[in-house]
Amino acid sequence: MASTTLAGLKRIFFDSIFERSYWTWRKHPLIVVPSMLGTAISVIEQSIVTLGVMVLLISLATRGLLSGFLSQLNQQGAGFNLLQNSSYASLIIPIVVLSIIGVLLTTILGAGFVYSSEYGIYLEAWSRDKVSMGSIIHHGARRWRAMAWTFFLSNLITWGPLALGFLLFILAAPNATSFTGFAALAASSVLIYLGLGTSLFLSLFIVYSYPAVVVDNVSGLQAIRKSFGV
């Protein structure tokens, strides 16, 4: 009987939260602006990748290597073959590294502004029942550094195990021709699944770290610890 009553109270509590959230969103349509900014950041990230591919192809064509590059792409193990060729590797590696750095910086800095603005106006709309374009900019500019640092650490901790499994798999792949190398490759493939499970498990406990930057005025590891304590 007590458990039934508790379940009913929880349902009423969550229903009231969802109802108030819906009408807050309807009353303050400016709440969707940070989401639109997030979409713009995704477009910038895609543009960086596209620009990197274009620069690579133009550089290959200028050096007369484009036809050989395209023909090797259709061969088995093309990635390793291209990286072992110094003519291709001298172009591919710098462009890929610069593109990755550009995407990561755009993602981290953009997420710092977007998330701090988003959760800031959520809190303002919920507590003060008002949202303005000025408040969106204010919240984004006020806490973007703290949010960017928290975003970086949260994703590093969350997806670090999965990235480590992939890294071990990539390092073991070239040596898979021998029995020992094949055993190492098989072990690293298992580590990928373990890393994925660990990352998904951690993501459940770190989900509050972004709101904690705005709500609790903390950042970095403090925000992550706050998220684990929720």
C-alpha positions in Angstrom: 0.0 0.0 0.0 2.8 2.4 1.0 4.7 1.6 -2.2 1.6 2.3 -4.3 1.1 5.6 -2.6 4.8 6.5 -3.1 4.6 5.6 -6.8 1.5 7.8 -7.2 3.2 10.7 -5.5 6.2 10.4 -7.8 4.0 10.4 -10.8 2.2 13.5 -9.7 5.5 15.2 -9.0 7.0 14.4 -12.4 3.7 15.2 -14.2 3.7 18.7 -12.5 7.3 19.2 -13.5 6.7 18.3 -17.1 3.5 20.4 -17.2 5.3 23.5 -15.8 8.2 22.9 -18.2 5.9 22.8 -21.2 4.1 26.0 -20.3 7.3 27.7 -19.5 8.6 26.8 -22.9 5.4 28.0 -24.5 5.5 31.3 -22.6 9.2 32.0 -23.4 10.0 30.9 -27.0 13.4 32.5 -26.7 14.5 29.4 -24.8 15.1 27.6 -28.1 17.7 30.1 -29.1 20.7 28.2 -27.5 19.6 25.1 -29.3 19.7 27.0 -32.6 23.2 28.2 -31.7 24.2 24.6 -31.0 23.0 23.7 -34.5 25.1 26.5 -35.9 28.2 25.1 -34.1 27.5 21.7 -35.7 27.5 23.4 -39.1 30.8 25.0 -38.3 32.3 21.6 -37.3 31.1 20.1 -40.5 32.6 23.0 -42.5 36.0 22.4 -40.8 35.9 18.8 -41.9 34.8 19.7 -45.4 37.6 22.3 -45.6 40.2 19.8 -44.5 39.1 17.3 -47.2 39.1 20.0 -49.8 42.6 21.1 -48.8 43.8 17.5 -48.9 42.4 16.8 -52.4 43.7 20.1 -53.8 47.2 19.5 -52.3 47.3 16.0 -53.8 46.2 17.3 -57.2 48.8 20.0 -57.1 51.5 17.4 -56.5 50.1 15.0 -59.1 49.2 12.4 -56.4 45.4 12.5 -56.6 44.9 9.6 -59.0 47.2 7.3 -57.1 45.5 8.3 -53.8 42.0 7.6 -55.2 43.1 4.2 -56.6 44.6 3.1 -53.2 41.4 4.0 -51.4 39.7 1.0 -53.1 42.3 -1.4 -51.9 42.2 -3.5 -48.8 43.9 -1.8 -45.8 44.0 1.5 -47.7 44.5 3.5 -44.5 47.6 1.8 -43.4 49.1 1.7 -46.9 48.6 5.5 -47.3 50.1 6.3 -44.0 53.1 4.1 -44.8 53.7 6.1 -47.9 55.6 9.3 -47.0 54.3 11.2 -50.0 50.7 10.8 -48.8 51.4 10.7 -45.0 53.2 14.1 -45.2 49.9 15.6 -46.4 47.3 13.5 -44.6 48.7 13.6 -41.1 49.0 17.4 -40.7 45.7 18.1 -42.3 43.9 15.5 -40.2 45.6 16.7 -37.0 44.7 20.4 -37.7 41.1 19.4 -38.6 40.7 17.5 -35.4 42.1 20.3 -33.3 39.8 22.8 -35.1 36.7 20.6 -34.5 37.6 20.0 -30.8 38.2 23.7 -30.1 35.0 24.6 -31.8 33.1 22.0 -29.9 34.5 22.8 -26.5 34.3 26.6 -26.7 31.0 26.5 -28.5 29.5 24.1 -25.9 30.8 26.4 -23.1 28.8 29.3 -24.4 25.7 27.4 -25.6 25.2 25.2 -22.5 25.9 28.0 -20.0 23.4 30.2 -21.9 20.9 27.3 -22.2 20.8 26.3 -18.5 21.1 29.9 -17.4 17.9 30.9 -19.2 16.2 27.7 -18.1 16.9 28.7 -14.5 15.8 32.3 -15.1 12.6 31.3 -16.8 11.8 28.7 -14.1 12.5 31.0 -11.1 11.9 34.5 -12.4 9.4 33.7 -15.2 11.2 36.0 -17.7 13.7 35.5 -20.6 15.3 38.1 -22.9 17.8 38.1 -25.6 20.1 40.1 -23.3 19.9 37.4 -20.6 20.8 34.7 -23.2 24.0 36.6 -24.1 24.7 37.4 -20.4 24.5 33.8 -19.2 26.6 32.6 -22.1 29.3 35.2 -21.5 29.3 34.9 -17.8 30.0 31.1 -17.3 31.3 29.9 -20.7 34.8 29.2 -19.4 33.6 27.2 -16.5 31.1 25.3 -18.7 33.8 24.6 -21.4 36.2 23.2 -18.8 33.4 21.1 -17.3 32.3 19.9 -20.8 35.9 18.9 -21.6 36.4 17.0 -18.4 33.0 15.3 -18.4 33.5 14.0 -22.0 37.1 12.9 -21.2 36.0 10.9 -18.2 32.9 9.5 -19.9 34.3 8.5 -23.2 37.9 7.9 -22.1 37.4 4.1 -21.6 35.9 3.7 -25.0 38.7 5.8 -26.7 41.3 3.7 -24.9 39.8 0.5 -26.2 39.8 1.8 -29.8 43.4 3.0 -29.4 44.6 -0.4 -28.3 42.7 -2.0 -31.2 44.3 0.3 -33.7 47.8 -0.3 -32.2 47.2 -4.1 -32.3 45.8 -4.2 -35.9 49.1 -3.9 -37.8 50.6 -6.9 -35.9 47.6 -9.2 -36.4 49.5 -11.3 -38.9 51.2 -13.4 -36.2 49.4 -15.5 -33.6 50.5 -13.2 -30.8 49.4 -10.2 -32.7 46.0 -11.8 -33.5 45.5 -12.6 -29.8 46.3 -9.0 -28.9 43.8 -7.8 -31.5 41.1 -10.1 -30.1 41.8 -8.9 -26.6 41.6 -5.3 -27.7 38.3 -5.9 -29.5 36.9 -7.2 -26.2 38.2 -4.1 -24.5 36.2 -2.0 -26.9 32.9 -3.5 -25.6 34.1 -3.1 -22.0 35.0 0.5 -22.7 31.6 1.1 -24.3 29.8 -0.3 -21.3 31.9 1.7 -18.9 31.4 4.9 -20.8 27.6 4.4 -21.0 27.5 3.7 -17.3 29.5 6.8 -16.5 27.3 8.9 -18.7 24.3 8.2 -16.5 26.1 9.8 -13.5 27.7 12.7 -15.2 24.5 14.0 -16.8 24.0 16.7 -14.1 27.5 18.2 -14.4 26.4 20.8 -17.0 23.4 22.1 -15.0 25.6 22.1 -11.9 27.9 24.8 -13.4 24.9 27.2 -13.5 22.7 26.0 -10.6 25.4 25.3 -8.1 28.1 27.7 -9.4 30.8 25.0 -9.6 32.9 23.7 -12.5 35.3 21.0 -13.5 35.7 18.1 -11.1 33.5 19.8 -8.6 30.6 19.8 -11.0 31.2 16.1 -11.9 31.3 15.2 -8.2 28.1 17.1 -7.7 26.6 15.1 -10.5 27.6 11.8 -8.9 26.0 13.0 -5.7 22.6 13.8 -7.2 
